[in-house]
Amino acid sequence: MWPTLLVVLVTITVQTLKIFDIVRTMTGGNYGTSVIANEMYSQAFQQGQVGQGSALAVFLFLLVIPLVIVQIRRTRKARELA
């Protein structure tokens, strides 16, 4: 059950972080609907603070990559046992 749960967790995490287009199109980040990806865009391109936008992008990467690594390791281990 753990491998399935891990796949679902990674998929949901990545999809949650990728809702930039919906939030940007519908609200523009107003009304308290800003997400990390929207803040990254706003900082870098609207406010001209490229360093802060880049820092948010790195944070986003560091948030997702451990989950992906764990999923890859578990998948390989499950294939070796099968």
N, C-alpha and C positions, 0 to 999 in steps of 0.2 A: 504494500500500500504506500510506503514511503516514496518510491520513485514516481508514482502517479501524482502524489501530493506535491512533490518538488516541481514537477513539470507545470502543474497548475499554478503554483506559487510564482514561478519565474514568469510565466505567460501573463498572469494578472499584473505583476509588478511592471513589466515592460509596457503593457497596454495602458496602465494607469499613467505612466510617465509620458506616453505618446499622445495624450489628448490635447496637445497644444493647438492643433488646427480647429478643433471644435470650440474650445474656449475662446480662441482668438477671433473666430468668425462670428460667434453668437454674441459675445459680450465685450470683446476687446480687453479682457482682463479686469473690467470694471465690476462693481457690485460684489467685491470680495471673492471673485471666482478665479483669481490668478493661481496658476500652478507653476512648478519649478521651471518648466520649459518656457512658459510665457514670461516669467521674470528674467530668464536668461536673454530672451529676445529683446525685452524692453530695456534692460541694462545696456546691452551691447549696441543695439541699433537705434533706439529712440533717444536714450539719454547720453549716448556716446561714451559710456564707461565699459570699454571693451574688456578691461582686466576683470571686472566683477562678473561680466557675462561669461568670460572664459572660466572663471573659478566655479560658477554654477554648473557649467558643462562638465568640468572635471568631477565635481561632486556627484552629478548625475551618473557619470561613468563609474565612479567608485561605489556607488550605491547598487548598481546592477551587476557588475562583473563578479563579485563573490558568489552571488546566486547562480550565475551561469556556470562558473567553475565547478561548484558543488554538483550541479545537475549533470555536467559532462562526466565528472568522475563517477557518479552513481550509475549513469547509463553504461559507461564502459565496464564497470564492475559487474553489472547485471548481465551484460552480453557475455562476459567471460565465464560466468557461472552457468549460463544456458547452454 
